[in-house]
Amino acid sequence: MKIDAYKGLDENMKCHDYQYEIGGEYYENKADLCKCGFHACTNPLDCFKYYAPANSRYAKVELDEVSAE
């Protein structure tokens, strides 16, 4: 199942020392919901909990092979 979500990033487009770039595609072999893997929010305002608006960037992302959990 694919879903649209929102990703918070620092001003250099990094999250947890992982460098992202516009238009990039990223894959995770092992993911455990809210524990490991790439994270994103389905509500864009939830990104502010992790990245304050003044010094952050945000991206709309598409998540593939996501469970209903």
PyMOL commands that set and color helices and strands:
alter all, ss='L'
color gray80, all
select helices_A, chain A and resi 44-49+53-55
alter helices_A, ss='H'
color red, helices_A
select strands_A, chain A and resi 3-10+14-15+18-19+56-63
alter strands_A, ss='S'
color yellow, strands_A
deselect
rebuild
show_as cartoon
